[in-house]
Amino acid sequence: MTTVSSIQKTDALYPAGLINHLGPKAPHPIFALGNPDILYRKALALVCSIKCPGNLILKTYDFARQLRDAGVTVIGGFHSPMEKECLSLLLRGKQPVIWCLARRLTPKRPPRDYVEALSSGRLLILSCFGEKIKRATVETARIRNEFVAALSEKVFVSYAAPGGKIEVFCRRIISWGKPVFTLDSPENVALLTMGAHPYSSIHTMMEIPKEQPS
């Protein structure tokens, strides 16, 4: 469970999305701890700025619960306070989660909250950084966020502070043609204006068939 493996660009498991979106900047190799089969699943990236308006915090928390209940595979850096809260909630569910670090991935024993998810094969921890990157920085976080977006099918941004790093990130991801969704709120007007889609429902966003009444 604590063995870190590497995935080379020449490996069949290496995600095509990294090459398609990052081109020559696609990391080589990437490092993994957990169930690598999760890489084959369609994943939704979850992103939020460090400071999130109070009314959007409650909506984002409710959104994370819906993701958990719908069994959606979620990928993220889970670094900002809101993202961390979502990760904690998701790990109490049964759906797969991919956690991407902005530093190296070491084989030391993971936090207690993650042990069960790793043991059950529904958590995959990834890093695109080698041994020299011991701590997360602004630059490694930027690289990690683009790594997350490249691996995802779609991106959900609950809030991006005006003029902040997440807003810049969103502009870049939208330029890729990657679908970006956000909460339909006055605080997210800038995101909606640049091309983000207003979120309506989990089923519509992820194209999940609704359960038919019995």
CYANA upper distance limits for C-alpha pairs under 8 A (distance plus 0.5 A):
  1 MET  CA     33 LEU  CA      7.86
  1 MET  CA     34 GLY  CA      7.13
  1 MET  CA    118 LEU  CA      7.53
  1 MET  CA    119 SER  CA      7.39
  2 THR  CA     33 LEU  CA      7.33
  2 THR  CA    107 PRO  CA      5.61
  2 THR  CA    108 LYS  CA      6.93
  2 THR  CA    109 ARG  CA      6.62
  2 THR  CA    110 PRO  CA      8.17
  3 THR  CA     33 LEU  CA      6.93
  3 THR  CA    107 PRO  CA      6.22
  4 VAL  CA     31 PHE  CA      7.06
  4 VAL  CA     32 ALA  CA      6.06
  4 VAL  CA     33 LEU  CA      5.46
  4 VAL  CA    105 LEU  CA      7.96
  4 VAL  CA    106 THR  CA      7.65
  4 VAL  CA    107 PRO  CA      6.26
  5 SER  CA     31 PHE  CA      6.21
  5 SER  CA     32 ALA  CA      5.75
  5 SER  CA     33 LEU  CA      7.01
  6 SER  CA     29 PRO  CA      6.67
  6 SER  CA     30 ILE  CA      6.14
  6 SER  CA     31 PHE  CA      4.94
  6 SER  CA     32 ALA  CA      6.60
  7 ILE  CA     11 ASP  CA      6.88
  7 ILE  CA     13 LEU  CA      7.55
  7 ILE  CA     14 TYR  CA      6.63
  7 ILE  CA     28 HIS  CA      8.34
  7 ILE  CA     29 PRO  CA      5.96
  7 ILE  CA     30 ILE  CA      5.74
  7 ILE  CA     31 PHE  CA      6.72
  7 ILE  CA     32 ALA  CA      7.99
  8 GLN  CA     14 TYR  CA      6.97
  8 GLN  CA     28 HIS  CA      6.51
  8 GLN  CA     29 PRO  CA      5.13
  8 GLN  CA     30 ILE  CA      7.24
  9 LYS  CA     14 TYR  CA      6.14
  9 LYS  CA     28 HIS  CA      6.57
  9 LYS  CA     29 PRO  CA      6.92
 10 THR  CA     14 TYR  CA      7.65
 13 LEU  CA     39 LEU  CA      8.35
 15 PRO  CA     19 ILE  CA      8.02
 15 PRO  CA     39 LEU  CA      7.76
 15 PRO  CA    151 LEU  CA      7.55
 16 ALA  CA     20 ASN  CA      6.63
 17 GLY  CA     21 HIS  CA      6.46
 17 GLY  CA     22 LEU  CA      8.45
 17 GLY  CA    150 ALA  CA      5.90
 17 GLY  CA    151 LEU  CA      6.11
 17 GLY  CA    152 SER  CA      8.44
 18 LEU  CA     22 LEU  CA      5.98
 18 LEU  CA     23 GLY  CA      7.63
 18 LEU  CA     26 ALA  CA      5.98
 18 LEU  CA     27 PRO  CA      8.27
 18 LEU  CA    147 PHE  CA      7.53
 18 LEU  CA    150 ALA  CA      5.84
 18 LEU  CA    151 LEU  CA      6.79
 19 ILE  CA     23 GLY  CA      5.17
 19 ILE  CA     24 PRO  CA      7.67
 19 ILE  CA     25 LYS  CA      8.46
 19 ILE  CA     26 ALA  CA      6.03
 20 ASN  CA    150 ALA  CA      8.49
 21 HIS  CA    150 ALA  CA      6.36
 21 HIS  CA    176 TRP  CA      7.49
 22 LEU  CA     26 ALA  CA      5.46
 22 LEU  CA    150 ALA  CA      7.74
 27 PRO  CA    128 CYS  CA      6.26
 27 PRO  CA    129 PHE  CA      8.40
 28 HIS  CA    128 CYS  CA      7.91
 29 PRO  CA    128 CYS  CA      7.43
 30 ILE  CA    126 LEU  CA      7.56
 30 ILE  CA    127 SER  CA      6.40
 30 ILE  CA    128 CYS  CA      5.17
 30 ILE  CA    129 PHE  CA      7.66
 31 PHE  CA    105 LEU  CA      7.30
 31 PHE  CA    126 LEU  CA      6.10
 31 PHE  CA    127 SER  CA      5.67
 31 PHE  CA    128 CYS  CA      6.77
 31 PHE  CA    129 PHE  CA      8.15
 32 ALA  CA     36 PRO  CA      7.70
 32 ALA  CA    105 LEU  CA      8.10
 32 ALA  CA    124 LEU  CA      7.37
 32 ALA  CA    125 ILE  CA      6.18
 32 ALA  CA    126 LEU  CA      5.12
 32 ALA  CA    127 SER  CA      7.14
 33 LEU  CA    107 PRO  CA      8.47
 33 LEU  CA    124 LEU  CA      6.34
 33 LEU  CA    125 ILE  CA      5.58
 33 LEU  CA    126 LEU  CA      7.03
 34 GLY  CA    118 LEU  CA      6.14
 34 GLY  CA    121 GLY  CA      7.05
 34 GLY  CA    122 ARG  CA      8.34
 34 GLY  CA    123 LEU  CA      6.44
 34 GLY  CA    124 LEU  CA      5.00
 34 GLY  CA    125 ILE  CA      6.73
 35 ASN  CA    118 LEU  CA      7.88
 35 ASN  CA    121 GLY  CA      5.68
 35 ASN  CA    122 ARG  CA      7.11
 35 ASN  CA    123 LEU  CA      6.91
 35 ASN  CA    124 LEU  CA      5.88
 36 PRO  CA    124 LEU  CA      7.02
 37 ASP  CA     41 ARG  CA      8.11
 38 ILE  CA     96 PRO  CA      7.30
 38 ILE  CA     97 VAL  CA      8.44
 38 ILE  CA     98 ILE  CA      8.10
 38 ILE  CA    122 ARG  CA      7.87
 38 ILE  CA    123 LEU  CA      8.38
 38 ILE  CA    124 LEU  CA      7.41
 41 ARG  CA     73 THR  CA      7.59
 42 LYS  CA     73 THR  CA      7.25
 42 LYS  CA    152 SER  CA      7.29
 42 LYS  CA    153 GLU  CA      6.36
 43 ALA  CA     72 VAL  CA      7.62
 43 ALA  CA     73 THR  CA      5.33
 43 ALA  CA     74 VAL  CA      5.81
 43 ALA  CA     75 ILE  CA      6.63
 43 ALA  CA    151 LEU  CA      8.03
 43 ALA  CA    152 SER  CA      5.43
 43 ALA  CA    153 GLU  CA      6.09
 43 ALA  CA    154 LYS  CA      7.65
 44 LEU  CA     72 VAL  CA      7.83
 44 LEU  CA     73 THR  CA      6.80
 44 LEU  CA     74 VAL  CA      5.40
 44 LEU  CA     75 ILE  CA      6.44
 44 LEU  CA    152 SER  CA      5.99
 44 LEU  CA    153 GLU  CA      6.46
 44 LEU  CA    154 LYS  CA      5.66
 44 LEU  CA    155 VAL  CA      6.17
 44 LEU  CA    156 PHE  CA      7.49
 45 ALA  CA     74 VAL  CA      6.35
 45 ALA  CA     75 ILE  CA      5.22
 45 ALA  CA     76 GLY  CA      5.96
 45 ALA  CA    148 VAL  CA      7.10
 45 ALA  CA    149 ALA  CA      6.79
 45 ALA  CA    152 SER  CA      6.15
 45 ALA  CA    153 GLU  CA      8.19
 45 ALA  CA    154 LYS  CA      6.77
 45 ALA  CA    155 VAL  CA      5.04
 45 ALA  CA    156 PHE  CA      6.40
 46 LEU  CA     74 VAL  CA      7.32
 46 LEU  CA     75 ILE  CA      6.83
 46 LEU  CA     76 GLY  CA      5.91
 46 LEU  CA     78 PHE  CA      8.49
 46 LEU  CA     83 GLU  CA      7.80
 46 LEU  CA    155 VAL  CA      6.74
 46 LEU  CA    156 PHE  CA      5.61
 46 LEU  CA    157 VAL  CA      6.65
 46 LEU  CA    158 SER  CA      8.31
 47 VAL  CA     76 GLY  CA      7.18
 47 VAL  CA     77 GLY  CA      8.29
 47 VAL  CA     78 PHE  CA      8.20
 47 VAL  CA     83 GLU  CA      7.19
 47 VAL  CA    155 VAL  CA      8.00
 47 VAL  CA    156 PHE  CA      6.69
 47 VAL  CA    157 VAL  CA      5.26
 47 VAL  CA    158 SER  CA      7.07
 47 VAL  CA    159 TYR  CA      8.28
 47 VAL  CA    166 ILE  CA      8.48
 48 CYS  CA     52 CYS  CA      7.85
 48 CYS  CA     80 SER  CA      7.29
 48 CYS  CA     82 MET  CA      7.14
 48 CYS  CA     83 GLU  CA      6.88
 48 CYS  CA    157 VAL  CA      6.03
 48 CYS  CA    158 SER  CA      5.90
 48 CYS  CA    159 TYR  CA      5.68
 48 CYS  CA    160 ALA  CA      6.69
 48 CYS  CA    166 ILE  CA      7.76
 49 SER  CA     80 SER  CA      7.00
 49 SER  CA     82 MET  CA      8.49
 49 SER  CA    159 TYR  CA      6.42
 49 SER  CA    160 ALA  CA      5.67
 49 SER  CA    161 ALA  CA      6.60
 49 SER  CA    165 LYS  CA      8.47
 49 SER  CA    166 ILE  CA      6.55
 50 ILE  CA     80 SER  CA      5.22
 50 ILE  CA     81 PRO  CA      6.75
 50 ILE  CA     82 MET  CA      7.73
 51 LYS  CA     80 SER  CA      8.43
 51 LYS  CA     81 PRO  CA      8.37
 51 LYS  CA    161 ALA  CA      7.97
 52 CYS  CA     56 LEU  CA      7.14
 52 CYS  CA     57 ILE  CA      6.84
 52 CYS  CA     82 MET  CA      7.80
 52 CYS  CA    159 TYR  CA      6.84
 52 CYS  CA    161 ALA  CA      8.39
 53 PRO  CA     57 ILE  CA      6.86
 53 PRO  CA    187 GLU  CA      8.47
 54 GLY  CA     58 LEU  CA      7.43
 55 ASN  CA     59 LYS  CA      7.23
 56 LEU  CA     60 THR  CA      6.41
 56 LEU  CA    158 SER  CA      7.61
 56 LEU  CA    159 TYR  CA      8.01
 56 LEU  CA    183 LEU  CA      8.39
 57 ILE  CA     61 TYR  CA      6.62
 57 ILE  CA     82 MET  CA      7.55
 58 LEU  CA     62 ASP  CA      6.70
 59 LYS  CA     63 PHE  CA      6.58
 60 THR  CA     64 ALA  CA      6.69
 60 THR  CA     82 MET  CA      8.46
 60 THR  CA    158 SER  CA      6.72
 61 TYR  CA     65 ARG  CA      6.92
 61 TYR  CA     85 GLU  CA      8.17
 61 TYR  CA     86 CYS  CA      6.94
 62 ASP  CA     66 GLN  CA      6.88
 63 PHE  CA     67 LEU  CA      6.82
 64 ALA  CA     68 ARG  CA      6.71
 64 ALA  CA     86 CYS  CA      6.34
 64 ALA  CA     89 LEU  CA      7.72
 64 ALA  CA     90 LEU  CA      7.45
 65 ARG  CA     69 ASP  CA      6.65
 65 ARG  CA     89 LEU  CA      7.59
 65 ARG  CA     90 LEU  CA      7.83
 66 GLN  CA     70 ALA  CA      6.47
 66 GLN  CA    202 ILE  CA      7.58
 67 LEU  CA     71 GLY  CA      6.64
 67 LEU  CA     72 VAL  CA      5.82
 67 LEU  CA     73 THR  CA      8.47
 67 LEU  CA     74 VAL  CA      8.38
 67 LEU  CA     90 LEU  CA      8.43
 67 LEU  CA    202 ILE  CA      7.54
 68 ARG  CA     72 VAL  CA      6.89
 68 ARG  CA     89 LEU  CA      8.40
 68 ARG  CA     90 LEU  CA      6.19
 68 ARG  CA     93 GLY  CA      6.25
 68 ARG  CA     94 LYS  CA      7.74
 68 ARG  CA     95 GLN  CA      6.76
 69 ASP  CA     93 GLY  CA      7.90
 70 ALA  CA    202 ILE  CA      8.29
 71 GLY  CA     94 LYS  CA      7.48
 71 GLY  CA     95 GLN  CA      5.19
 71 GLY  CA     96 PRO  CA      8.14
 72 VAL  CA     95 GLN  CA      6.67
 72 VAL  CA     96 PRO  CA      7.87
 73 THR  CA     95 GLN  CA      6.44
 73 THR  CA     96 PRO  CA      5.41
 73 THR  CA     97 VAL  CA      6.13
 73 THR  CA     98 ILE  CA      8.16
 74 VAL  CA     96 PRO  CA      7.28
 74 VAL  CA     97 VAL  CA      5.53
 74 VAL  CA     98 ILE  CA      6.72
 75 ILE  CA     97 VAL  CA      6.38
 75 ILE  CA     98 ILE  CA      4.98
 75 ILE  CA     99 TRP  CA      6.41
 75 ILE  CA    100 CYS  CA      7.90
 75 ILE  CA    148 VAL  CA      7.15
 75 ILE  CA    152 SER  CA      7.53
 76 GLY  CA     83 GLU  CA      8.38
 76 GLY  CA     98 ILE  CA      7.04
 76 GLY  CA     99 TRP  CA      5.95
 76 GLY  CA    100 CYS  CA      6.43
 76 GLY  CA    145 ASN  CA      8.15
 76 GLY  CA    148 VAL  CA      6.47
 77 GLY  CA     83 GLU  CA      8.22
 77 GLY  CA     99 TRP  CA      6.22
 77 GLY  CA    100 CYS  CA      5.29
 77 GLY  CA    101 LEU  CA      6.38
 77 GLY  CA    102 ALA  CA      7.84
 77 GLY  CA    144 ARG  CA      7.60
 77 GLY  CA    145 ASN  CA      7.27
 77 GLY  CA    148 VAL  CA      7.71
 78 PHE  CA     82 MET  CA      8.49
 78 PHE  CA     83 GLU  CA      4.98
 78 PHE  CA     84 LYS  CA      5.47
 78 PHE  CA     86 CYS  CA      8.26
 78 PHE  CA     87 LEU  CA      6.91
 78 PHE  CA     99 TRP  CA      7.41
 78 PHE  CA    100 CYS  CA      8.26
 79 HIS  CA     83 GLU  CA      6.44
 79 HIS  CA     84 LYS  CA      6.45
 80 SER  CA     84 LYS  CA      6.65
 81 PRO  CA     85 GLU  CA      6.80
 82 MET  CA     86 CYS  CA      6.85
 83 GLU  CA     87 LEU  CA      6.72
 84 LYS  CA     88 SER  CA      6.74
 85 GLU  CA     89 LEU  CA      6.88
 86 CYS  CA     90 LEU  CA      6.56
 87 LEU  CA     91 LEU  CA      6.55
 88 SER  CA     92 ARG  CA      7.29
 89 LEU  CA     93 GLY  CA      7.68
 90 LEU  CA     94 LYS  CA      8.37
 90 LEU  CA     95 GLN  CA      8.02
 90 LEU  CA     97 VAL  CA      8.01
 91 LEU  CA     97 VAL  CA      8.04
 91 LEU  CA    113 ASP  CA      8.16
 91 LEU  CA    114 TYR  CA      7.81
 91 LEU  CA    117 ALA  CA      7.18
 94 LYS  CA    122 ARG  CA      7.82
 95 GLN  CA    122 ARG  CA      7.09
 96 PRO  CA    121 GLY  CA      8.50
 96 PRO  CA    122 ARG  CA      4.84
 96 PRO  CA    123 LEU  CA      6.23
 96 PRO  CA    124 LEU  CA      8.40
 97 VAL  CA    122 ARG  CA      6.74
 97 VAL  CA    123 LEU  CA      5.46
 97 VAL  CA    124 LEU  CA      6.88
 98 ILE  CA    123 LEU  CA      6.41
 98 ILE  CA    124 LEU  CA      5.29
 98 ILE  CA    125 ILE  CA      6.29
 98 ILE  CA    126 LEU  CA      7.71
 99 TRP  CA    123 LEU  CA      8.08
 99 TRP  CA    124 LEU  CA      6.79
 99 TRP  CA    125 ILE  CA      5.27
 99 TRP  CA    126 LEU  CA      6.66
100 CYS  CA    125 ILE  CA      6.34
100 CYS  CA    126 LEU  CA      5.20
100 CYS  CA    127 SER  CA      6.13
100 CYS  CA    144 ARG  CA      7.40
100 CYS  CA    148 VAL  CA      7.37
101 LEU  CA    105 LEU  CA      7.74
101 LEU  CA    125 ILE  CA      7.98
101 LEU  CA    126 LEU  CA      6.76
101 LEU  CA    127 SER  CA      5.66
101 LEU  CA    128 CYS  CA      8.29
101 LEU  CA    136 ALA  CA      8.48
101 LEU  CA    144 ARG  CA      7.28
102 ALA  CA    127 SER  CA      7.37
102 ALA  CA    128 CYS  CA      8.34
102 ALA  CA    129 PHE  CA      7.93
102 ALA  CA    135 ARG  CA      7.99
102 ALA  CA    136 ALA  CA      5.49
102 ALA  CA    137 THR  CA      7.86
102 ALA  CA    140 THR  CA      5.75
102 ALA  CA    141 ALA  CA      5.61
102 ALA  CA    143 ILE  CA      8.15
102 ALA  CA    144 ARG  CA      5.90
103 ARG  CA    127 SER  CA      7.20
103 ARG  CA    128 CYS  CA      8.33
103 ARG  CA    129 PHE  CA      6.32
103 ARG  CA    130 GLY  CA      8.35
103 ARG  CA    133 ILE  CA      5.81
103 ARG  CA    134 LYS  CA      6.16
103 ARG  CA    135 ARG  CA      5.82
103 ARG  CA    136 ALA  CA      5.55
103 ARG  CA    140 THR  CA      7.44
104 ARG  CA    127 SER  CA      6.56
104 ARG  CA    128 CYS  CA      7.97
104 ARG  CA    129 PHE  CA      5.53
104 ARG  CA    130 GLY  CA      5.94
104 ARG  CA    131 GLU  CA      6.13
104 ARG  CA    132 LYS  CA      7.89
104 ARG  CA    133 ILE  CA      5.92
104 ARG  CA    134 LYS  CA      6.20
104 ARG  CA    135 ARG  CA      8.02
105 LEU  CA    126 LEU  CA      7.67
105 LEU  CA    127 SER  CA      6.32
105 LEU  CA    129 PHE  CA      8.07
105 LEU  CA    130 GLY  CA      8.27
105 LEU  CA    131 GLU  CA      8.33
110 PRO  CA    114 TYR  CA      6.84
110 PRO  CA    115 VAL  CA      6.91
111 PRO  CA    115 VAL  CA      7.17
112 ARG  CA    116 GLU  CA      8.24
113 ASP  CA    117 ALA  CA      8.33
114 TYR  CA    118 LEU  CA      6.63
114 TYR  CA    123 LEU  CA      8.22
115 VAL  CA    119 SER  CA      6.53
116 GLU  CA    120 SER  CA      6.59
117 ALA  CA    121 GLY  CA      6.83
117 ALA  CA    122 ARG  CA      5.98
117 ALA  CA    123 LEU  CA      5.81
118 LEU  CA    122 ARG  CA      6.61
118 LEU  CA    123 LEU  CA      5.47
118 LEU  CA    124 LEU  CA      7.60
127 SER  CA    144 ARG  CA      8.43
128 CYS  CA    144 ARG  CA      7.83
128 CYS  CA    147 PHE  CA      8.26
129 PHE  CA    133 ILE  CA      6.70
136 ALA  CA    140 THR  CA      6.40
136 ALA  CA    141 ALA  CA      6.96
137 THR  CA    141 ALA  CA      6.49
138 VAL  CA    142 ARG  CA      6.82
139 GLU  CA    143 ILE  CA      6.84
140 THR  CA    144 ARG  CA      6.45
141 ALA  CA    145 ASN  CA      6.54
142 ARG  CA    146 GLU  CA      6.95
142 ARG  CA    165 LYS  CA      8.43
142 ARG  CA    169 PHE  CA      8.26
143 ILE  CA    147 PHE  CA      6.68
144 ARG  CA    148 VAL  CA      6.65
145 ASN  CA    149 ALA  CA      6.76
145 ASN  CA    169 PHE  CA      8.20
146 GLU  CA    150 ALA  CA      6.54
146 GLU  CA    169 PHE  CA      7.98
146 GLU  CA    173 ILE  CA      8.28
147 PHE  CA    151 LEU  CA      6.83
148 VAL  CA    152 SER  CA      6.82
149 ALA  CA    153 GLU  CA      8.32
149 ALA  CA    154 LYS  CA      8.07
149 ALA  CA    155 VAL  CA      7.11
149 ALA  CA    173 ILE  CA      7.65
153 GLU  CA    178 LYS  CA      7.95
153 GLU  CA    179 PRO  CA      8.27
154 LYS  CA    178 LYS  CA      6.81
154 LYS  CA    179 PRO  CA      5.67
154 LYS  CA    180 VAL  CA      6.58
154 LYS  CA    181 PHE  CA      8.29
155 VAL  CA    178 LYS  CA      8.01
155 VAL  CA    179 PRO  CA      6.80
155 VAL  CA    180 VAL  CA      5.22
155 VAL  CA    181 PHE  CA      6.65
156 PHE  CA    180 VAL  CA      6.28
156 PHE  CA    181 PHE  CA      5.22
156 PHE  CA    182 THR  CA      6.20
157 VAL  CA    180 VAL  CA      7.70
157 VAL  CA    181 PHE  CA      6.68
157 VAL  CA    182 THR  CA      5.56
157 VAL  CA    183 LEU  CA      8.16
158 SER  CA    182 THR  CA      5.84
158 SER  CA    183 LEU  CA      6.32
159 TYR  CA    182 THR  CA      7.65
159 TYR  CA    183 LEU  CA      8.13
159 TYR  CA    187 GLU  CA      7.97
159 TYR  CA    188 ASN  CA      6.89
160 ALA  CA    164 GLY  CA      7.40
160 ALA  CA    165 LYS  CA      8.45
160 ALA  CA    166 ILE  CA      5.79
160 ALA  CA    167 GLU  CA      5.68
160 ALA  CA    188 ASN  CA      7.67
160 ALA  CA    191 LEU  CA      7.97
161 ALA  CA    165 LYS  CA      8.32
161 ALA  CA    166 ILE  CA      7.44
161 ALA  CA    167 GLU  CA      6.99
162 PRO  CA    167 GLU  CA      6.99
162 PRO  CA    190 ALA  CA      7.78
163 GLY  CA    167 GLU  CA      6.67
163 GLY  CA    168 VAL  CA      7.68
164 GLY  CA    168 VAL  CA      7.02
165 LYS  CA    169 PHE  CA      6.61
166 ILE  CA    170 CYS  CA      6.58
167 GLU  CA    171 ARG  CA      6.82
167 GLU  CA    191 LEU  CA      7.80
168 VAL  CA    172 ARG  CA      6.94
169 PHE  CA    173 ILE  CA      6.77
170 CYS  CA    174 ILE  CA      6.53
170 CYS  CA    180 VAL  CA      8.03
170 CYS  CA    191 LEU  CA      8.09
171 ARG  CA    175 SER  CA      6.77
171 ARG  CA    194 MET  CA      7.48
172 ARG  CA    176 TRP  CA      7.15
173 ILE  CA    177 GLY  CA      7.41
173 ILE  CA    178 LYS  CA      6.37
173 ILE  CA    180 VAL  CA      8.11
174 ILE  CA    178 LYS  CA      5.95
174 ILE  CA    179 PRO  CA      7.17
174 ILE  CA    180 VAL  CA      7.09
174 ILE  CA    195 GLY  CA      7.40
174 ILE  CA    196 ALA  CA      7.91
179 PRO  CA    196 ALA  CA      7.74
179 PRO  CA    197 HIS  CA      8.01
180 VAL  CA    195 GLY  CA      8.28
180 VAL  CA    196 ALA  CA      5.48
180 VAL  CA    197 HIS  CA      6.60
181 PHE  CA    196 ALA  CA      5.75
181 PHE  CA    197 HIS  CA      5.08
181 PHE  CA    198 PRO  CA      6.25
181 PHE  CA    199 TYR  CA      6.15
182 THR  CA    188 ASN  CA      7.70
182 THR  CA    191 LEU  CA      7.93
182 THR  CA    192 LEU  CA      8.01
182 THR  CA    196 ALA  CA      6.96
182 THR  CA    197 HIS  CA      6.78
182 THR  CA    198 PRO  CA      5.87
182 THR  CA    199 TYR  CA      5.95
183 LEU  CA    188 ASN  CA      7.42
183 LEU  CA    198 PRO  CA      6.30
183 LEU  CA    199 TYR  CA      5.81
184 ASP  CA    188 ASN  CA      7.23
184 ASP  CA    189 VAL  CA      8.42
184 ASP  CA    192 LEU  CA      8.42
184 ASP  CA    198 PRO  CA      5.51
184 ASP  CA    199 TYR  CA      6.78
185 SER  CA    189 VAL  CA      7.36
188 ASN  CA    192 LEU  CA      6.83
189 VAL  CA    193 THR  CA      6.47
190 ALA  CA    194 MET  CA      6.81
191 LEU  CA    195 GLY  CA      7.07
191 LEU  CA    196 ALA  CA      5.99
192 LEU  CA    196 ALA  CA      5.09
192 LEU  CA    197 HIS  CA      6.78
192 LEU  CA    198 PRO  CA      7.37
199 TYR  CA    205 MET  CA      7.64
200 SER  CA    204 THR  CA      7.49
200 SER  CA    205 MET  CA      7.85
201 SER  CA    205 MET  CA      6.63
202 ILE  CA    206 MET  CA      6.45
202 ILE  CA    207 GLU  CA      8.28
202 ILE  CA    208 ILE  CA      8.01
203 HIS  CA    207 GLU  CA      5.65
203 HIS  CA    208 ILE  CA      5.08
203 HIS  CA    209 PRO  CA      7.08
203 HIS  CA    210 LYS  CA      7.23
204 THR  CA    208 ILE  CA      7.37
